Amino acid sequence: MSYFYKHAMWRSNVMAPKVQKYGMYIDGEWVDSEAGKTIHVVNPSNEVTLATVPEGTREEAKAALDAAARAQPEWEDLAPLQRASYLHRIAGLIRRDRERLAGILTAEQGKPLYEARLEIDGSAANFEFYAEYARRIEGDVLPSDNPRQTVMILKLPIGVVASITPWNFPSATVARKLAPALITGNTVVTKPSSNTPLSTIELAKLAEEARLPKGVLNVVTGGGAEVGDELVTNRKTGLITMTGSTTAGKKIMERASNHVAKLILELGGKAPLIVWHDADMEWALRCAIWARFWNCGQTCICSERMYVDEKVRDRFVPAFVRMAKELRVGDPVDPATDIGPMVSKEERETSERFVEKAREEGGKILAGGSGPRRDGWFFAPTVIEGVPQESPLVQEEIFGPVVPVLGVDDFDEALDYANDSKYGLASYVFTKDNTRVMKAMHKIKFGECYINQVGPEQLQGAHTGFRESGLGAEGSKYGLECYTQLKTCYVDWSEKPDLPYLFPYRG
């Protein structure tokens, strides 16, 4: 076994390990692409190739869907407790391999090892959380309008689920989709991001070790234009669950409309963070720094714009800038590192374009603005002041460690500015005034509102978005329900049934 697999603390300044070769997991078998093409997985901290994965084809996506469709009836016929036993075993294996999985996650995605460990913990927790729903997939028994009849509403599996996952949380996101899909009796074909496919493949290996029946979980690696499109448009797909950009989500909606597949879409975000003068300033500062810069700002619920009460702006903003400058950017496996690299050169260039746009608009760069290192896709925490509400920095998702700061002098105006967005995923408000707290809870139009605290979201909370931030929910009992379809049964149990409106009418 290579150094890469033996040691989670693999550093970017040592000799690179041998490039690993991975396969796709289809119908319980590990296979290469018949086309013979591969995708290189690159470590963003040093631009060294870690591994190769197959560049799957449309035909291989079809084969995975066929396998999932064949396996689904038998999987559905298991008692939920039997399905839960597999989820518990997978969770246990994830926890057993925590350090190894965290090392792989850090190597392919770039987040600090500390954050990677927490993500691996979250992956295991998702399987445990939904396994506990084995006895709680509840329907309804309702009275009928007619005597000696009963109305029952069942929650049944949808069938085959296509899961399309992003690169920013390549372990936790796939777990959050797989666990509720499997416990409710669905089978899954998942396509990970081509930037970070290793965490998903490693999870499939653990599912295989847990003896998950063949075809219940399938992993196909490849591009969205071919593999992704087949998963979305194939009539065997009953549900598409996707986390990604709003642009990609709209394309999926369009392509899936041909067979009216059910959709769960967690899309873009532009989270506002409001700091009012009566907030605990030290706490608000610490939270604001983390809310913007964790995972190098590459999180859908990251604070992407800040609104600071003018009464404390001169105190809060300089302190925020100072703390941003003190964040340690570097090798993500170094325990001293706060922020690792961005996931790719393209993502770093996107942040650079936003900074250049701010300069064109007359914005003032208070911190950062560029990459602090020559090797790797690093970008310094960047704080910008002096851009207007209509600026692209305030309106468009940046998805990098760049944040504009605006001053406001009225709380209602701050809420209006916060709601002035096509996105509506997460929001943050810091105030000790109960009236303002309640107003924010009811008036800020976002699927999540963190008041005097920050995320990430918890398993029992519904992760959902308003406006162009998505459809459906992830997490909680509401997320579980998205993986089911309702079936209403009208049961007549009388000895001599009779309905007054049957022909011939008796009027």
C-alpha positions, 0 to 999 in steps of 0.5 A: 500500500502506498505512502498516500494511503498509509499516512493521512499527514501527507505533506505537499513539500515531500516527494509525491506518492505514486499516482493511484488508479481508481475505477468506477463502481457499477453493479458491484464491480470496479470497472474502467471506462471502455473509452479508455479516457481518464481524469487526473485528480490534482492536489490543489496545494502543490498541483501534483497529480494524486490519482486518475479516475475513469472518464465515464461515458453515457453508456456507462451511466446507462449501465449504472442506472440499469443496475440500480433499477434491477436492485431496487425492488429487492432493496425496497422489500427489505424491512427498514431496520434491515436497510438501517443495519447497512447504514450503521455498518458504513458509519462504523467503517467511516469512523474506523478510517477517519484519519485515512479518509481525512487525509485523502479529502485534504489532498484532493480538495485542499481544506485544512486537515482539521476541517477534513476530520470534521467533515468525515465525522459529519459523513458518518453522522449522516448515516447514523442519523438516517439509520435511526429513521428506520422506525419513523418513516411515517404515513397517515391514517385518516378518517373517511368521508364515508362510513366504514372506510379508512384513508391511508397515506403511505410514503414509498421509495421513488425508485432510482436516485441520481446523485450529483455532488460538488467538490467543496464537501465531497464526503459529507455531501454525498453521505447526506444524499445517500443515507436518506435515499437508501433508508427509504428504499431507493437505489442510487447512482452518484456522480462526484465532481471531477475535481474531487472524486476520491472521497466518493469512491472511497465511500463506495469501497466502504459500502462494498466492505459493509456488503451492501447488495450489488447495484444498490450504490453505483459510482460513475465518474466523468463530465456533466455533458455526458455522464451527468446528462444521461443521469438527468434525462434517463427515464429510469431516474425517478429523483435527481438530487444535486448540489451545485451552482444555480446555473447548473441547477437550471439546466438540470431542471430543463433537461429533467422536464422531459420525464418530470423527474422529481428534483432536490436542488441545493444551489448558489448562495450569497449569505448576508451577515448583519452586525448591529451596534448592540451585538457582542462585538468580540463574538461577532468578529470571531463568527464573521471571520469563520463564516467568510473564510472557512474552507477558503470561502468555498461554501454555499452558506459562507458569508458573502457580504457584510452589513455593519451598523454605522455606529460601530463600523469604525471599530468593527471593520478594522478589527475584522481586517486585522483578524483576516490578515492574521489568518495563516494560509498554507499547507492544509496538513500543517496543524498551524494552517487556518486556510488551505488552497482553493480547489482549482486554478479556475476557482482562484481566477474567479476570485481574482476577477471579482477583486479586479472588478472591485478595483474598477468600481473604486473599491478599496482593498483592505486586506488580501487581493491575491495569492500569497504563494507561488505554488498551489492555488492559494488566495489570501483572505480579502476584504473590500470596502466602498462598493455599492449594493448593486455591485457584482461583488454584492449580487453575484456568488463569489465562492472564494475568500473575498468579502465586501463590507457595506455600512448601514444606519437602519436595521430595516434597511439592512434587512432590505439589503439582505433580501435584495438578492436572487439567492436565499440560502443562509443568513447571519444576524448579530444583535442582542435586541429581542425585537430585532431578533424576532424581526430578522426571524420573520423578515429575512427571506432565507432558508437558514438564519443564524442569529448570534451564531454561525453554521454549519447546519445541523442534521436535524435542521432543514437545509433549504433555500428560497428563490434561486437557491434551490428546491426541496430540502437536505437534512432533517425529517423534511429532507428524508421526505423528499426521497419518498413519494406519497400514495393514498389508499382508500380502503372500504371494510364494510360488510355491504359496501355502498356509495350513494353517488354510484349509477343509477342516481337516486335523486 
